[in-house]
């Protein structure tokens, strides 16, 4: 995955982020860039990590945004996976 530099991240428009104005735990900072498929996979991975401070609603918001923009990425592409169906049911 190509590294997203500070300058490149700064130039991304807010619509390229799941949380353009931050999360409840960290307001004011753009979070979870999904401007390409690699970063979308990363966003799904980070959102499912329990160590990341997100509410259940925010986790669902990440998953919905990624699946809407990249339906062939990760858990969005394989409905037979148990992990995906569990996360989708909880949303």
MITORTI-687058 format. One record per residue: residue number from 1; residue in one letter; chain; x, y, z negated of N, C-alpha, C in turn. Coordinates in steps of 0.001 Angstrom, whole numbers, padded with zeros to 6 digits. Layout:
BEGIN
pt n = NUM res = A chain = A n_px = X n_py = Y n_pz = Z ca_px = X ca_py = Y ca_pz = Z c_px = X c_py = Y c_pz = Z .
...
# end
This chain:
BEGIN
pt n = 1 res = X chain = A n_px = 000839 n_py = -001165 n_pz = 000000 ca_px = 000000 ca_py = 000000 ca_pz = 000000 c_px = 000890 c_py = 001237 c_pz = 000000 .
pt n = 2 res = X chain = A n_px = 000525 n_py = 002183 n_pz = 000807 ca_px = 001274 ca_py = 003421 ca_pz = 000872 c_px = 001039 c_py = 004224 c_pz = -000404 .
pt n = 3 res = X chain = A n_px = 002099 n_py = 004802 n_pz = -000933 ca_px = 001992 ca_py = 005583 ca_pz = -002156 c_px = 001291 c_py = 006902 c_pz = -001858 .
pt n = 4 res = X chain = A n_px = 000337 n_py = 007221 n_pz = -002686 ca_px = -000388 ca_py = 008478 ca_pz = -002555 c_px = 000351 c_py = 009510 c_pz = -003395 .
pt n = 5 res = X chain = A n_px = 001052 n_py = 010413 n_pz = -002730 ca_px = 001837 ca_py = 011411 ca_pz = -003438 c_px = 000931 c_py = 012468 c_pz = -004057 .
pt n = 6 res = X chain = A n_px = 001494 n_py = 013242 n_pz = -004947 ca_px = 000751 ca_py = 014302 ca_pz = -005602 c_px = 000194 c_py = 015289 c_pz = -004580 .
pt n = 7 res = X chain = A n_px = 001011 n_py = 015690 n_pz = -003623 ca_px = 000569 ca_py = 016659 ca_pz = -002612 c_px = -000530 c_py = 016079 c_pz = -001724 .
pt n = 8 res = X chain = A n_px = -000387 n_py = 014812 n_pz = -001339 ca_px = -001407 ca_py = 014181 ca_pz = -000497 c_px = -002714 c_py = 014023 c_pz = -001269 .
pt n = 9 res = X chain = A n_px = -002622 n_py = 013666 n_pz = -002538 ca_px = -003817 ca_py = 013527 ca_pz = -003376 c_px = -004516 c_py = 014870 c_pz = -003533 .
pt n = 10 res = X chain = A n_px = -003732 n_py = 015920 n_pz = -003686 ca_px = -004278 ca_py = 017267 ca_pz = -003834 c_px = -005040 c_py = 017705 c_pz = -002579 .
pt n = 11 res = X chain = A n_px = -004560 n_py = 017264 n_pz = -001420 ca_px = -005188 ca_py = 017645 ca_pz = -000151 c_px = -006455 c_py = 016849 c_pz = 000160 .
pt n = 12 res = X chain = A n_px = -006666 n_py = 015712 n_pz = -000517 ca_px = -007864 ca_py = 014912 ca_pz = -000254 c_px = -009112 c_py = 015684 c_pz = -000669 .
pt n = 13 res = X chain = A n_px = -010129 n_py = 015613 n_pz = 000161 ca_px = -011391 ca_py = 016287 ca_pz = -000160 c_px = -012104 c_py = 015507 c_pz = -001273 .
pt n = 14 res = X chain = A n_px = -012919 n_py = 016179 n_pz = -002077 ca_px = -013598 ca_py = 015505 ca_pz = -003185 c_px = -014444 c_py = 014304 c_pz = -002773 .
pt n = 15 res = X chain = A n_px = -014954 n_py = 014292 n_pz = -001565 ca_px = -015786 ca_py = 013167 ca_pz = -001129 c_px = -014978 c_py = 011878 c_pz = -000961 .
pt n = 16 res = X chain = A n_px = -013667 n_py = 011948 n_pz = -000988 ca_px = -012812 ca_py = 010762 ca_pz = -000878 c_px = -012562 c_py = 010115 c_pz = -002241 .
pt n = 17 res = X chain = A n_px = -013144 n_py = 010649 n_pz = -003309 ca_px = -013000 ca_py = 010120 ca_pz = -004655 c_px = -014343 c_py = 009617 c_pz = -005156 .
pt n = 18 res = X chain = A n_px = -014326 n_py = 008575 n_pz = -005970 ca_px = -015562 ca_py = 008105 ca_pz = -006595 c_px = -016012 c_py = 009130 c_pz = -007630 .
pt n = 19 res = X chain = A n_px = -015078 n_py = 009656 n_pz = -008409 ca_px = -015382 ca_py = 010678 ca_pz = -009420 c_px = -014617 c_py = 011959 c_pz = -009094 .
pt n = 20 res = X chain = A n_px = -015178 n_py = 012831 n_pz = -008265 ca_px = -014453 ca_py = 014048 ca_pz = -007895 c_px = -014279 c_py = 015032 c_pz = -009051 .
pt n = 21 res = X chain = A n_px = -015110 n_py = 014941 n_pz = -010085 ca_px = -014964 ca_py = 015866 ca_pz = -011213 c_px = -014577 c_py = 015157 c_pz = -012507 .
pt n = 22 res = X chain = A n_px = -014134 n_py = 013918 n_pz = -012409 ca_px = -013650 ca_py = 013189 ca_pz = -013567 c_px = -014693 c_py = 012275 c_pz = -014182 .
pt n = 23 res = X chain = A n_px = -014269 n_py = 011561 n_pz = -015207 ca_px = -015138 ca_py = 010630 ca_pz = -015922 c_px = -015469 c_py = 011217 c_pz = -017290 .
pt n = 24 res = X chain = A n_px = -016314 n_py = 010532 n_pz = -018034 ca_px = -016658 ca_py = 011012 ca_pz = -019376 c_px = -015432 c_py = 011039 c_pz = -020277 .
pt n = 25 res = X chain = A n_px = -014592 n_py = 010042 n_pz = -020168 ca_px = -013391 ca_py = 009966 ca_pz = -021003 c_px = -012311 c_py = 010942 c_pz = -020552 .
pt n = 26 res = X chain = A n_px = -012310 n_py = 011325 n_pz = -019307 ca_px = -011266 ca_py = 012196 ca_pz = -018758 c_px = -011882 c_py = 013182 c_pz = -017759 .
pt n = 27 res = X chain = A n_px = -012643 n_py = 014174 n_pz = -018243 ca_px = -013291 ca_py = 015111 ca_pz = -017326 c_px = -012300 c_py = 016076 c_pz = -016678 .
pt n = 28 res = X chain = A n_px = -012671 n_py = 016557 n_pz = -015508 ca_px = -011870 ca_py = 017569 ca_pz = -014837 c_px = -010805 c_py = 017055 c_pz = -013888 .
pt n = 29 res = X chain = A n_px = -010556 n_py = 015762 n_pz = -013856 ca_px = -009538 ca_py = 015206 ca_pz = -012973 c_px = -010194 c_py = 014271 c_pz = -011974 .
pt n = 30 res = X chain = A n_px = -009816 n_py = 014404 n_pz = -010718 ca_px = -010351 ca_py = 013512 ca_pz = -009691 c_px = -009870 c_py = 012090 c_pz = -009959 .
pt n = 31 res = X chain = A n_px = -010799 n_py = 011139 n_pz = -009910 ca_px = -010468 ca_py = 009755 ca_pz = -010242 c_px = -010911 c_py = 008800 c_pz = -009145 .
pt n = 32 res = X chain = A n_px = -010180 n_py = 007722 n_pz = -008980 ca_px = -010481 ca_py = 006622 ca_pz = -008078 c_px = -010585 c_py = 007070 c_pz = -006614 .
pt n = 33 res = X chain = A n_px = -009458 n_py = 007380 n_pz = -005981 ca_px = -009490 ca_py = 007706 ca_pz = -004556 c_px = -009836 c_py = 006474 c_pz = -003731 .
pt n = 34 res = X chain = A n_px = -010731 n_py = 006631 n_pz = -002770 ca_px = -011103 ca_py = 005517 ca_pz = -001885 c_px = -011053 c_py = 005976 c_pz = -000431 .
pt n = 35 res = X chain = A n_px = -009976 n_py = 006647 n_pz = -000075 ca_px = -009829 ca_py = 007171 ca_pz = 001282 c_px = -009387 c_py = 006102 c_pz = 002280 .
pt n = 36 res = X chain = A n_px = -008936 n_py = 004947 n_pz = 001796 ca_px = -008611 ca_py = 003828 ca_pz = 002693 c_px = -008918 c_py = 002512 c_pz = 001975 .
pt n = 37 res = X chain = A n_px = -008871 n_py = 001407 n_pz = 002709 ca_px = -009258 ca_py = 000109 ca_pz = 002159 c_px = -008336 c_py = -000342 c_pz = 001026 .
pt n = 38 res = X chain = A n_px = -007059 n_py = -000042 n_pz = 001114 ca_px = -006133 ca_py = -000452 ca_pz = 000063 c_px = -006472 c_py = 000231 c_pz = -001266 .
pt n = 39 res = X chain = A n_px = -006764 n_py = 001513 n_pz = -001209 ca_px = -007118 ca_py = 002225 ca_pz = -002432 c_px = -008501 c_py = 001814 c_pz = -002926 .
pt n = 40 res = X chain = A n_px = -009380 n_py = 001416 n_pz = -002020 ca_px = -010696 ca_py = 000913 ca_pz = -002429 c_px = -010533 c_py = -000392 c_pz = -003214 .
pt n = 41 res = X chain = A n_px = -009663 n_py = -001280 n_pz = -002752 ca_px = -009380 ca_py = -002524 ca_pz = -003481 c_px = -008806 c_py = -002211 c_pz = -004861 .
pt n = 42 res = X chain = A n_px = -007918 n_py = -001255 n_pz = -004892 ca_px = -007311 ca_py = -000848 ca_pz = -006160 c_px = -008365 c_py = -000284 c_pz = -007110 .
pt n = 43 res = X chain = A n_px = -009281 n_py = 000503 n_pz = -006590 ca_px = -010345 ca_py = 001074 ca_pz = -007421 c_px = -011216 c_py = -000022 c_pz = -008016 .
pt n = 44 res = X chain = A n_px = -011560 n_py = -001034 n_pz = -007214 ca_px = -012340 ca_py = -002157 ca_pz = -007727 c_px = -011579 c_py = -002888 c_pz = -008828 .
pt n = 45 res = X chain = A n_px = -010308 n_py = -003099 n_pz = -008605 ca_px = -009489 ca_py = -003804 ca_pz = -009578 c_px = -009381 c_py = -003020 c_pz = -010881 .
pt n = 46 res = X chain = A n_px = -009122 n_py = -001739 n_pz = -010784 ca_px = -008983 ca_py = -000918 ca_pz = -011982 c_px = -010306 c_py = -000769 c_pz = -012713 .
pt n = 47 res = X chain = A n_px = -011404 n_py = -000675 n_pz = -011982 ca_px = -012713 ca_py = -000521 ca_pz = -012622 c_px = -013105 c_py = -001774 c_pz = -013391 .
pt n = 48 res = X chain = A n_px = -012689 n_py = -002943 n_pz = -012915 ca_px = -013037 ca_py = -004177 ca_pz = -013610 c_px = -012121 c_py = -004454 c_pz = -014801 .
pt n = 49 res = X chain = A n_px = -011037 n_py = -003705 n_pz = -014931 ca_px = -010104 ca_py = -003850 ca_pz = -016049 c_px = -010709 c_py = -003206 c_pz = -017295 .
pt n = 50 res = X chain = A n_px = -010838 n_py = -003970 n_pz = -018352 ca_px = -011467 ca_py = -003475 ca_pz = -019582 c_px = -010611 c_py = -002435 c_pz = -020304 .
pt n = 51 res = X chain = A n_px = -009329 n_py = -002346 n_pz = -019995 ca_px = -008469 ca_py = -001368 ca_pz = -020649 c_px = -008679 c_py = 000046 c_pz = -020102 .
pt n = 52 res = X chain = A n_px = -009269 n_py = 000150 n_pz = -018920 ca_px = -009568 ca_py = 001457 ca_pz = -018342 c_px = -010818 c_py = 001981 c_pz = -019035 .
pt n = 53 res = X chain = A n_px = -010767 n_py = 003213 n_pz = -019521 ca_px = -011882 ca_py = 003763 ca_pz = -020291 c_px = -012994 c_py = 004251 c_pz = -019362 .
pt n = 54 res = X chain = A n_px = -013906 n_py = 003331 n_pz = -019052 ca_px = -015077 ca_py = 003648 ca_pz = -018237 c_px = -016311 c_py = 003074 c_pz = -018908 .
pt n = 55 res = X chain = A n_px = -017422 n_py = 003781 n_pz = -018763 ca_px = -018682 ca_py = 003223 ca_pz = -019240 c_px = -019157 c_py = 002194 c_pz = -018226 .
pt n = 56 res = X chain = A n_px = -020142 n_py = 001386 n_pz = -018604 ca_px = -020678 ca_py = 000384 ca_pz = -017680 c_px = -021275 c_py = 001068 c_pz = -016449 .
pt n = 57 res = X chain = A n_px = -021933 n_py = 002193 n_pz = -016638 ca_px = -022496 ca_py = 002933 ca_pz = -015519 c_px = -021434 c_py = 003437 c_pz = -014553 .
pt n = 58 res = X chain = A n_px = -020304 n_py = 003875 n_pz = -015100 ca_px = -019206 ca_py = 004335 ca_pz = -014257 c_px = -018584 c_py = 003171 c_pz = -013493 .
pt n = 59 res = X chain = A n_px = -018468 n_py = 002018 n_pz = -014129 ca_px = -017949 ca_py = 000832 ca_pz = -013436 c_px = -018855 c_py = 000473 c_pz = -012258 .
pt n = 60 res = X chain = A n_px = -020152 n_py = 000528 n_pz = -012488 ca_px = -021117 ca_py = 000232 ca_pz = -011424 c_px = -021037 c_py = 001275 c_pz = -010312 .
pt n = 61 res = X chain = A n_px = -020810 n_py = 002524 n_pz = -010691 ca_px = -020701 ca_py = 003592 ca_pz = -009699 c_px = -019491 c_py = 003364 c_pz = -008788 .
pt n = 62 res = X chain = A n_px = -018377 n_py = 002923 n_pz = -009360 ca_px = -017181 ca_py = 002613 ca_pz = -008561 c_px = -017502 c_py = 001487 c_pz = -007590 .
pt n = 63 res = X chain = A n_px = -018118 n_py = 000434 n_pz = -008104 ca_px = -018424 ca_py = -000720 ca_pz = -007266 c_px = -019386 c_py = -000354 c_pz = -006132 .
pt n = 64 res = X chain = A n_px = -020424 n_py = 000406 n_pz = -006443 ca_px = -021379 ca_py = 000809 ca_pz = -005398 c_px = -020719 c_py = 001686 c_pz = -004336 .
pt n = 65 res = X chain = A n_px = -019879 n_py = 002634 n_pz = -004772 ca_px = -019218 ca_py = 003528 ca_pz = -003818 c_px = -018286 c_py = 002759 c_pz = -002885 .
pt n = 66 res = X chain = A n_px = -017520 n_py = 001827 n_pz = -003437 ca_px = -016589 ca_py = 001048 ca_pz = -002616 c_px = -017354 c_py = 000138 c_pz = -001664 .
pt n = 67 res = X chain = A n_px = -018376 n_py = -000552 n_pz = -002167 ca_px = -019138 ca_py = -001472 ca_pz = -001320 c_px = -019903 c_py = -000741 c_pz = -000221 .
pt n = 68 res = X chain = A n_px = -020318 n_py = 000484 n_pz = -000508 ca_px = -021023 ca_py = 001274 ca_pz = 000512 c_px = -020068 c_py = 001697 c_pz = 001631 .
pt n = 69 res = X chain = A n_px = -018875 n_py = 002131 n_pz = 001239 ca_px = -017924 ca_py = 002638 ca_pz = 002226 c_px = -017144 c_py = 001524 c_pz = 002922 .
pt n = 70 res = X chain = A n_px = -016819 n_py = 000455 n_pz = 002179 ca_px = -016030 ca_py = -000655 ca_pz = 002716 c_px = -016724 c_py = -001973 c_pz = 002374 .
pt n = 71 res = X chain = A n_px = -017760 n_py = -002377 n_pz = 003101 ca_px = -018489 ca_py = -003593 ca_pz = 002763 c_px = -017671 c_py = -004878 c_pz = 002918 .
pt n = 72 res = X chain = A n_px = -016564 n_py = -004831 n_pz = 003617 ca_px = -015755 ca_py = -006043 ca_pz = 003810 c_px = -014609 c_py = -006161 c_pz = 002805 .
pt n = 73 res = X chain = A n_px = -014559 n_py = -005295 n_pz = 001804 ca_px = -013454 ca_py = -005271 ca_pz = 000848 c_px = -013824 c_py = -006019 c_pz = -000427 .
pt n = 74 res = X chain = A n_px = -012912 n_py = -006852 n_pz = -000880 ca_px = -012984 ca_py = -007468 ca_pz = -002192 c_px = -014272 c_py = -008177 c_pz = -002515 .
pt n = 75 res = X chain = A n_px = -014828 n_py = -007861 n_pz = -003675 ca_px = -016025 ca_py = -008513 ca_pz = -004163 c_px = -017252 c_py = -008205 c_pz = -003320 .
pt n = 76 res = X chain = A n_px = -017220 n_py = -007155 n_pz = -002556 ca_px = -018352 ca_py = -006784 ca_pz = -001708 c_px = -018540 c_py = -007787 c_pz = -000575 .
pt n = 77 res = X chain = A n_px = -017456 n_py = -008381 n_pz = -000128 ca_px = -017482 ca_py = -009235 ca_pz = 001058 c_px = -017873 c_py = -010676 c_pz = 000781 .
pt n = 78 res = X chain = A n_px = -017779 n_py = -011129 n_pz = -000455 ca_px = -018018 ca_py = -012544 ca_pz = -000745 c_px = -019139 c_py = -012711 c_pz = -001770 .
pt n = 79 res = X chain = A n_px = -020383 n_py = -012761 n_pz = -001321 ca_px = -021486 ca_py = -012865 ca_pz = -002275 c_px = -021521 c_py = -014189 c_pz = -003034 .
pt n = 80 res = X chain = A n_px = -020817 n_py = -015205 n_pz = -002561 ca_px = -020831 ca_py = -016495 ca_pz = -003250 c_px = -019929 c_py = -016518 c_pz = -004474 .
pt n = 81 res = X chain = A n_px = -019107 n_py = -015507 n_pz = -004654 ca_px = -018211 ca_py = -015476 ca_pz = -005810 c_px = -019004 c_py = -015214 c_pz = -007088 .
pt n = 82 res = X chain = A n_px = -018702 n_py = -015962 n_pz = -008123 ca_px = -019405 ca_py = -015800 ca_pz = -009388 c_px = -019126 c_py = -014442 c_pz = -010008 .
pt n = 83 res = X chain = A n_px = -017881 n_py = -013981 n_pz = -009913 ca_px = -017523 ca_py = -012705 ca_pz = -010515 c_px = -018331 c_py = -011578 c_pz = -009884 .
pt n = 84 res = X chain = A n_px = -018480 n_py = -011628 n_pz = -008579 ca_px = -019216 ca_py = -010569 ca_pz = -007916 c_px = -020678 c_py = -010585 c_pz = -008331 .
pt n = 85 res = X chain = A n_px = -021292 n_py = -011736 n_pz = -008330 ca_px = -022704 ca_py = -011788 ca_pz = -008664 c_px = -022943 c_py = -011374 c_pz = -010106 .
pt n = 86 res = X chain = A n_px = -022008 n_py = -011700 n_pz = -011021 ca_px = -022136 ca_py = -011283 ca_pz = -012411 c_px = -022059 c_py = -009764 c_pz = -012516 .
pt n = 87 res = X chain = A n_px = -021097 n_py = -009158 n_pz = -011813 ca_px = -020958 ca_py = -007696 ca_pz = -011872 c_px = -022147 c_py = -007010 c_pz = -011210 .
pt n = 88 res = X chain = A n_px = -022608 n_py = -007567 n_pz = -010101 ca_px = -023756 ca_py = -006951 ca_pz = -009431 c_px = -025013 c_py = -007035 c_pz = -010286 .
pt n = 89 res = X chain = A n_px = -025208 n_py = -008157 n_pz = -010970 ca_px = -026370 ca_py = -008286 ca_pz = -011841 c_px = -026318 c_py = -007299 c_pz = -012982 .
pt n = 90 res = X chain = A n_px = -025136 n_py = -007030 n_pz = -013488 ca_px = -025013 ca_py = -006099 ca_pz = -014619 c_px = -025222 c_py = -004654 c_pz = -014179 .
pt n = 91 res = X chain = A n_px = -025130 n_py = -004395 n_pz = -012910 ca_px = -025372 ca_py = -003035 ca_pz = -012402 c_px = -026834 c_py = -002897 c_pz = -012087 .
# end
